[in-house]
Amino acid sequence: MIGPGYSSLELKDKNLTDYNVIAFQSAFPNCLEFLKVKPDVWFCGDPYAYLEGFKVLLEDEEEEFKDLLIIIPDIFIGNFSKYRKYCGTTPLMRMDRGWELFQTLIQK
């Protein structure tokens, strides 16, 4: 499991090819740049943490990530009031039409 914190940089010189790599939050796409690691699974606990990774995936013309398993909690899909009821806040709330942007990206 690779998390978004600085401690993940300790993995920089490790050979992770024999492992199934799980990226949490913004560890994807940062793990590509900083660790040169392509994860097998990616999931987030905040919908905002998916935004940068979705941009990378949408620009992936060579389908390098076609086998990446992306886990999106169903509470993140659809109605924002349902999300707020069970999860609280997200930085998407501070973005103009942030929730709508997220919903559009997950449909792609």
C-alpha positions in Angstrom: 0.0 0.0 0.0 1.3 3.4 -1.0 -0.1 6.3 0.8 0.0 10.0 -0.1 2.4 11.0 2.7 6.2 11.6 2.7 6.9 8.2 4.2 6.0 6.7 0.9 9.2 8.2 -0.5 11.1 5.5 1.4 9.9 3.1 -1.3 11.8 5.1 -4.0 14.6 2.6 -4.4 12.6 -0.5 -3.7 11.8 -3.0 -6.4 8.0 -3.4 -6.2 7.5 -5.4 -9.4 6.8 -8.7 -7.5 4.0 -7.0 -5.4 0.5 -6.0 -6.0 0.6 -2.3 -5.4 -2.4 -0.4 -3.9 -2.3 3.4 -4.2 -4.4 5.4 -1.7 -5.7 8.9 -2.3 -3.3 11.1 -4.3 -0.6 8.4 -4.2 -1.8 7.9 -7.8 -0.6 9.6 -9.9 2.3 10.8 -7.7 3.7 7.3 -7.4 4.4 7.4 -11.2 6.5 10.5 -11.0 8.3 10.1 -7.6 8.5 6.3 -7.3 8.3 5.1 -10.9 5.6 2.6 -9.7 2.4 1.8 -11.6 -0.2 0.6 -9.1 -2.6 -2.3 -9.6 -5.4 -0.8 -7.5 -6.3 2.7 -6.7 -8.9 4.0 -4.2 -9.7 7.1 -2.2 -11.5 8.1 0.9 -12.3 11.6 -0.5 -13.6 12.2 -4.0 -11.3 15.2 -4.4 -8.3 12.9 -4.2 -9.4 11.3 -7.5 -9.1 14.5 -9.6 -5.4 14.5 -10.6 -5.4 10.8 -11.2 -8.5 11.1 -13.5 -6.7 13.7 -15.5 -3.7 11.3 -16.1 -6.1 8.5 -17.0 -8.0 10.7 -19.5 -4.7 11.6 -21.2 -3.6 7.9 -21.4 -3.8 7.4 -25.1 -1.6 4.3 -25.0 -3.9 2.6 -22.5 -1.0 2.1 -20.1 -3.5 2.0 -17.2 -6.2 -0.2 -18.8 -5.7 -2.9 -16.1 -5.7 -0.4 -13.2 -8.6 -1.4 -10.8 -10.2 1.8 -9.6 -12.4 1.5 -6.6 -14.9 4.3 -6.1 -17.2 4.0 -3.1 -20.8 4.1 -4.3 -21.5 7.0 -1.8 -19.3 9.1 -4.1 -21.6 8.6 -7.1 -24.7 10.6 -7.7 -26.4 13.0 -5.2 -24.2 15.3 -3.3 -26.6 15.6 -0.3 -26.3 11.8 0.2 -22.5 12.2 0.3 -22.8 15.0 2.8 -25.1 13.0 5.0 -22.7 10.1 5.5 -19.2 11.6 4.7 -19.2 15.2 5.7 -17.1 17.7 3.7 -14.7 17.6 0.7 -12.5 20.2 -1.0 -14.8 19.7 -4.0 -17.3 21.9 -2.1 -15.0 24.9 -2.4 -14.6 24.4 -6.2 -17.1 26.0 -8.5 -19.2 23.1 -9.7 -16.7 20.7 -8.1 -19.2 17.9 -7.4 -20.5 18.1 -11.0 -17.0 18.0 -12.4 -16.2 14.9 -10.3 -19.4 13.2 -11.5 -18.5 13.9 -15.1 -15.0 12.5 -14.7 -16.2 9.3 -13.2 -18.5 8.7 -16.1 -15.5 8.9 -18.5 
